[in-house]
């Protein structure tokens, strides 16, 4: 597949898989040294669903989308997801970044992160009360980081990001799910939103930022790529 930059200026075609393509994509998705806030990276259908016909985001993705995903991950220290996404999406441990999962209950039943040799590559952030269940439902090496919980048993998102920074992962990309992405936006913790638009209509499904209301936020388009199948890849600066 071929990707082309069309904003802020037209660029030479990038053929996915060719020598140098990965480095060119990384350069396009590199954030400024003083960029604040986490990066959120999501994919949606044209009618706004975060999941496709198979009930996951996989059927919305493409080779070009996965190349963009790889470039964004390579520019990050940690990939942050909610426990529900880890269970449903079949997340594998990223090759170039650590995987961090947020949980309130410690329930990772069905999660398959793949082979994990180093527990520092898989970080679980949750309340102390979730430690035992995490150990029983996530039977691969991991590091559990206990954080203070609120009255509903949930940890603070800012506390989670601070913990990751303390662990040597200050540059974080959140890949969802939709509720986690919306919560980060609501808390003012997002600096950039990367949104891939799959050239599909799903006829419903899961809204890309969840069904709950979220605050209005001004965005500035930093960059836009298109692929030869009609996929769109936008970088939005969150005001």
C-alpha positions in Angstrom: 0.0 0.0 0.0 1.0 3.6 -0.6 0.7 6.5 1.8 0.8 10.1 0.7 1.1 13.2 2.8 -1.4 15.9 1.7 -1.2 18.3 4.7 0.4 20.6 5.7 2.0 20.0 2.3 2.1 17.3 -0.3 4.8 14.7 0.1 6.5 12.0 -1.9 4.6 8.6 -1.8 5.6 6.2 0.9 5.3 2.6 -0.1 4.6 0.5 3.0 7.3 -2.2 3.5 10.0 -0.4 1.4 13.4 0.4 2.8 13.2 3.7 4.6 9.4 3.8 4.8 9.3 3.2 8.6 11.8 6.0 9.2 9.9 8.4 7.0 6.6 7.6 8.9 8.4 8.0 12.2 9.6 11.5 11.2 6.0 12.5 10.2 4.7 11.4 13.6 7.5 12.7 15.7 6.4 15.1 18.4 8.2 18.2 19.5 10.5 17.8 22.5 8.3 20.2 24.6 5.0 18.6 23.5 2.7 18.2 26.5 0.0 15.6 27.2 -0.4 12.1 26.0 -1.0 11.1 22.4 -4.2 9.2 21.7 -4.3 6.9 18.6 -7.6 5.5 17.5 -9.2 4.1 14.4 -12.8 4.5 13.3 -15.1 3.7 10.4 -16.5 6.6 8.4 -19.7 6.5 10.5 -17.7 6.7 13.7 -17.5 3.1 15.0 -14.4 2.0 16.8 -15.1 -1.7 16.0 -15.8 -3.4 12.8 -17.8 -6.5 11.7 -15.8 -8.9 13.9 -16.4 -6.8 17.1 -12.9 -5.5 17.3 -10.9 -2.8 15.5 -9.0 -5.4 13.5 -11.5 -5.5 10.7 -11.1 -1.7 10.3 -7.4 -1.8 10.1 -5.1 -2.3 7.0 -1.5 -2.7 6.2 -1.1 1.1 6.0 -2.9 1.6 9.3 -0.6 -0.9 11.0 2.5 0.9 9.5 1.3 4.2 11.0 0.5 2.4 14.3 4.1 1.0 14.3 5.6 4.4 13.7 3.6 6.0 16.5 4.5 3.2 18.9 8.2 3.5 17.9 8.0 7.2 19.0 6.5 6.3 22.4 7.8 4.8 25.6 4.6 3.1 26.5 1.3 2.0 25.0 -1.6 2.6 27.4 -4.8 0.6 27.2 -7.7 -0.2 29.4 -8.1 -3.8 30.7 -11.2 -4.3 28.6 -9.2 -3.5 25.4 -6.5 -6.0 26.5 -9.2 -8.6 26.9 -11.1 -7.9 23.7 -8.5 -6.9 21.2 -6.0 -9.7 21.6 -3.2 -7.2 22.3 0.3 -8.5 21.8 3.3 -6.9 23.6 4.6 -4.0 21.3 8.0 -4.6 19.8 9.3 -1.1 20.5 7.4 0.1 23.6 6.2 -1.1 26.9 2.6 -2.1 27.4 0.7 -0.5 30.3 -2.9 -1.6 31.2 -5.3 0.2 33.6 -7.6 -1.8 35.7 -10.1 -1.3 38.5 -10.9 -4.9 39.1 -7.8 -6.8 38.0 -9.9 -8.9 35.6 -7.7 -9.8 32.6 -9.6 -13.0 31.7 -8.9 -13.9 28.1 -6.1 -11.4 27.6 -3.3 -12.8 25.4 -0.3 -10.5 25.4 1.9 -13.1 23.9 5.3 -14.2 25.3 6.6 -11.9 28.0 10.2 -12.5 29.1 10.6 -9.3 31.1 8.0 -8.2 33.6 9.1 -4.6 33.1 7.6 -4.8 29.5 4.1 -5.3 30.8 2.9 -2.8 33.5 -0.5 -3.1 35.2 -1.7 0.0 37.0 -4.6 -0.4 39.5 -5.7 -0.2 43.1 -4.0 -2.5 45.6 -7.3 -4.5 45.9 -6.8 -5.6 42.2 -3.4 -7.1 42.7 -4.4 -10.7 43.6 -7.0 -10.9 40.8 -4.5 -9.5 38.3 -2.0 -12.2 39.3 -4.6 -15.0 38.8 -6.1 -13.8 35.5 -2.9 -12.5 33.8 -0.5 -15.4 34.1 2.5 -13.9 32.4 5.3 -11.9 33.9 4.2 -8.3 34.7 4.8 -5.5 37.1 1.9 -4.4 39.2 1.9 -0.8 40.3 -0.6 0.0 43.1 -2.1 3.5 43.1 -4.6 5.2 45.3 -8.2 4.6 44.3 -11.3 6.8 44.5 -14.6 5.8 46.1 -15.5 3.8 43.0 -12.3 1.8 43.2 -10.7 3.6 40.2 -7.3 5.1 40.0 -6.6 8.6 38.8 -5.5 9.0 35.2 -2.9 11.7 36.1 -1.6 9.4 38.9 -1.2 6.6 36.3 0.7 8.8 33.9 2.9 10.1 36.6 3.7 6.5 37.6 4.7 5.6 34.1 6.9 8.7 33.9 8.6 7.6 37.1 9.2 4.2 35.6 11.0 5.7 32.7 8.1 6.0 30.2 7.1 9.7 30.0 6.1 9.5 26.3 2.7 7.6 26.3 0.3 6.8 23.5 -3.2 5.6 24.5 -4.8 3.2 22.1 -8.2 3.0 23.9 -10.7 1.8 24.5 -13.1 4.6 23.7 -14.0 5.2 27.4 -10.4 5.6 28.4 -9.6 8.0 25.5 -12.7 10.1 26.4 -11.7 10.2 30.1 -8.2 11.4 29.3 -9.7 14.1 27.1 -12.2 15.1 29.8 -9.3 15.4 32.3 -7.3 17.6 30.0 -4.5 15.1 29.7 -4.4 14.7 25.9 -2.0 16.7 23.8 -2.5 15.1 20.4 -5.2 12.9 18.8 -4.2 10.6 15.9 -7.3 9.3 14.1 -7.3 6.7 11.3 -10.5 6.6 9.3 -11.2 3.3 7.6 -13.1 3.6 4.3 -16.0 1.5 5.7 -19.5 2.0 7.0 -20.4 -0.4 9.9 -24.0 0.6 10.4 -23.5 1.3 14.1 -21.2 -0.2 16.7 -19.1 1.5 19.3 -18.6 5.3 19.1 -14.9 6.0 18.8 -15.0 8.1 22.0 -17.7 6.1 23.7 -21.4 6.8 24.3 -21.0 9.2 27.2 -20.9 12.9 26.6 -17.4 14.5 26.5 -16.4 18.2 26.6 -16.1 20.2 23.4 -12.4 20.6 22.4 -10.8 22.7 19.7 -8.5 20.9 17.4 -5.8 22.0 14.9 -4.9 19.7 12.0 -1.1 19.0 12.2 -0.9 16.5 9.4 -2.9 14.3 7.1 -2.0 11.2 5.1 -4.1 9.2 2.7 -3.6 5.7 1.3 -4.4 4.3 -2.1 -7.4 2.4 -0.6 -9.1 5.5 0.7 -7.9 5.4 4.4 -7.2 8.7 6.1 -4.7 9.3 8.9 -5.0 12.6 10.7 -2.9 14.2 13.4 -4.9 16.7 15.5 -3.3 19.0 18.1 -5.6 19.3 21.1 -5.9 23.0 22.2 
